[in-house]
Amino acid sequence: MTKRKRQSSTQTNKLRLALPKGSIQATTFSLFKQAGFNFSVPPRSYLVNGDDPEIEARLIRPQEMAHYTELGHFDAGLCGLDWIEETGAKVEKVASLVYAKALMRPVRWVLAVPEGSPIKSVRGLKGKRIATEVVNITKKYLRRHKVKADVEFSWGATEVKAPEFVDAIVEVTETGNSLRANHLRIIDTIMESTTILIANKSAWEDEWKREKIENIKLLLEAAIAAHGKVGLKMNVPTSSQKSIIHLLPALTSPTVSPLSGGHFVAIETIIDESEVKWLIPALRKAGARGIIEYPLNKVID
């Protein structure tokens, strides 16, 4: 009965999902794959092929996603908090998904000036010229600091515009490497931004679409939670059980199961992958046997 209902719903329900084109496209597709959704894009196409018949996906630039989701062209999408703020789009913020192009952490929009500039703070920008893609965010920042400056839109390659064309830039960065390579010095962070799972307000009120979006949220968050973690299994003599458990930096309490014969227990836990290199030798020395390390796709509390 459940299966028949599921098949019927796939014939009548579709979630229109926007996926970001550009710098975080590959990371997003990889994250969805880990969550259980396989997406691919034919060459020179914006239409996305997927293995979930309930999802109709399309690529779109993150800068436009919140706007088009607000208008109802998409039911849900993933874009940065920065572009929601920049466009002022009225969308439902379903979940904050902390990942970016290279690192699993927020990106920063920073105010930067040439290394040799005498400008030390935002106060020094009075009457100066600033280039950026986030004009509205930058103007709000200047208003908060009561500084009047000219802010112009940059179509890209913003780092190369100072000092020849402008006095300062506001640019997004994960590591700051590109800014340093272009001899720029950060003087302030304007905002931090993470990827947000957003929904159209009307779609969020639709029972089926809301459940589908929440299920996607659950699986994406579980995939992010599994990042950098691995599972460990081992057999442990009962005489060594307490000392072994004491060594384990478990996500929660480790699972302990008695083995037949009563002389060994099986212990299973989740740890940070970075701890494996010192932990496995220590476990082996403390008496653990049959140690198995395995990757994780999802971690759900």
N, C-alpha and C positions, 0 to 999 in steps of 0.2 A: 504493500500500500504506500509506504513512504517513497519507494522508488518511482512508482507511477506518478505521485504528486510532484516529485522532483523533475521528472521528464516533462510534465505539463507546464511547470513554471518556466523552464528554459525556453519554451516556445513563445511565451508571452512577455517575459521580463528580460530587459537588457540594461546593464549599467554602462553608461557612456563615460569612459575613463580617459583622462588626459595624462599623458606621460611626458616628462620633460625632455626636450631635444637640446643637445648641446653638451656642455662639460660634464654634467652628472648623468647623462643618458646611460652610459655603460654601467655605472655603479648602481643605478636604479634597476636596470634589467637584471643585474646580478643579484640584487637584494630580492626582487620578485621571484627569481628562480629558486633562491634559497627558501623563500616562503611557500613555494609550491606552484608558482605560475610561470609558465614558459612563454616568453614573448620574443618575436623576431620582426625585423623590418626589412622588406624587400629594398633593393638598391633604388635610390632616388624616389622613395615613397615616404609618405607621412602616415599611411595606414599601417596598423600594427597587427600582425598575426599572433593569435594566442590559443592556448589549449583549454580555455574556460569559455564555454558557449554562452555564458551569462554576461560576459564582458565584451564590450565593443570599444577597443582602445585606439587612440590616435596620438601621434607626436605633435607637440606644440611648444613653442619657446616659453620658458618659465616666466618671462616678463609679461606675457599676455594671458597666462593661464587663469589667474584669479579673476581677471576681467571677464573672460569668456565663460568661466564657471558661474560667475554671478549672473550673467545674462541667460544662463540655462542651456548653452551649447554643450556643456558637459555636466554630468551629475556629480563627478568627483575628479580630483586631480592631485598632483604633488608638485608643490612649488615652494620657493623660499618665503619665509616670513617677510623678508625685505621687499619682495614684489607685491605682497598683500598690502604692506604699509605704503609703498610707493604709489600704487594705483588707487588705494582707498577702497578696494573692492569689499562688498558686504557678502562674505561667505562664512560658512560654518567651519570653524577650526576643529577638526576631529581629533588629530593627534600630532604631537611634535616628534618627528623621526630624526634623530641626531645622526646624520651621515652627510658626507659631502663628496667632492670629486676624489680626494685622496685619503682623507682621514675621517674617522668616526667621531667628529666633534664639530661644534658650530663654526661657521665662517664669520669673519669680521669685516665690516665696512669701516675703513680707517681714513683719517685725514692725514695726508702726507705732503711733504714739501721737499724740494731739492736739498741734498746734504749740506750745501753751502749757504742755504737760505738763513737770513737772520730771524725768521719767524719761529718762535718757540711755543706758541699756544694759539688757540683759536682767536684770542684778542688781537693778535698781530695780523689778522686777515681783513681788518677793516679797510674797505675800499679796494680790496684785491679781487682777483679773478680766479674762480675755481671751476675745474672741469670734472664731470661725473656722469654716470648713467642714472643715478638716483637723485634727480634734481629736487623732488619734493621732500625726500628725507633730509637732504642737505640743507634746504631752506628752513625746515623745522628746527634742525640742530642749531643753525645760526640764530634763529629767533630766540631759542632758549637761552643762548649766551648773549643776546642783545648786540649782535654784530651784523653790520650791513656790508655785504659783499656781493659781487656779481657771480651768479652760478649759471654755467652754460652746460647744455647737454653734450655728452661725448658719445660718439658712435662706436667707440672701441679704441684699443691701443692707447688707453688713457695715460699709462705710465710715461709715454714718450713726449707728452705735451708740456711737461714742466721741465725746465723753466722757460722754454722758448716761447710758448703760447699762453701759458697761464702761470699763476703764482703757486697754486696748490692743486691737488686732486683729492677726490674721495673715491676710493677703489676698494673692491672686495679682495680679501686674501685669506688663505688657509695657513700658510707658513711664513709669509712675508718675504720669501725668497725672490720673487719677481720684482718687488719694490726695491730690495737691496741691490739686485742686479742692475736696476736702472738708476742707481744712486739717489734713491729717495729715502727720506727719514719720516717715520710715523710720529706724529705729535699727539694724536688722540684716536680713540675708538669711538665711532659714532653709534654703532649698534652691532649686536651679534645676531646672526640669523641661522635658523635651522630649517630643514625641509619640513613642510607642514602638509599633512593629508587634509585636504579641504573638500567641502561638499556644497553644492548648490542648496540654498535655503529650502526650496520646494522639494528637491529630491530627498533632503534630510527628513522631511515630514512624511515621506512615502514609506510605509512599513517595510515593504520588500527591499527597497533600495537602501534604507537605513541599515537593515540587518546585513545586507551584502557588504556595505562599506565598513561596518563594524567588524565583520569577519576578516576583511582585508587588513584592517588595522591590527587585529589580534595577531595575524600571521606575520605581518611586517615587523611589529614590535618584538615578536618572538625570535625572528631572524636576526634582528639587531642585538637582542639580548644574548644571542649565542656567539656573537662576534668575539673572537679572541679567547674562547673557552673550549675546553675539551672534556670528554668523559674519561674516567679511569675505573677499571675493574681489576680486582685482585683477589686471590685466595690467601687467607691469613690464619695462622695457627691461633687457636683460642687463647693461648698463653700470651700472644703478642697483640691481641685485639686492642687493648687500651692504648698501648704505645703507638700503634699504627694510626688509630683515630686521632690521637693527639698531634700527629704530624700533618694531618689533612686540613688544608684551609678550605673547607667545604662551602659551597654556595648556600646550602642549608645543611642539616645534619645528614651525614652519609647513611646510605641504606646498608643495613647489615642483615644477611640471611644465613641461617645455619646450613651447613652441608652435611650430607649423610656421613655417619661415623662419629660425629660429635667432636672431632678434633680440629676442624677447620670451619671458618665462616667465610662467606663471600661479601666483600665490601665494594660498594659502587658510589661514586661521587662525581661532582663537576668542579673543575678548577680552572684558573686562568692558564692559558697555554704557556705564558712566560714563566710559570713556576715549574713546568715539567722537568726542565733540565737539571734542577737540583733535587726535586721531590722524588723522582723515580729511583735514583741511586739510594736515597735515604730510606725509602720504603723497602727496597730490596735488602739493604743492610739490616733493617729492623725485623725482617722475617717474611715479608710479603712474597708470594709466588704467583706465577701465571698472570703477571701484570699486563693489562691490555689498555692501550690508549686509543680512543676513537673520536672522530670529529663530530661536531654537533651542527645541525641545521637550524633548530629552534629550541628556545628555552621559554617555557610558559609557566608562570607562577600559578 
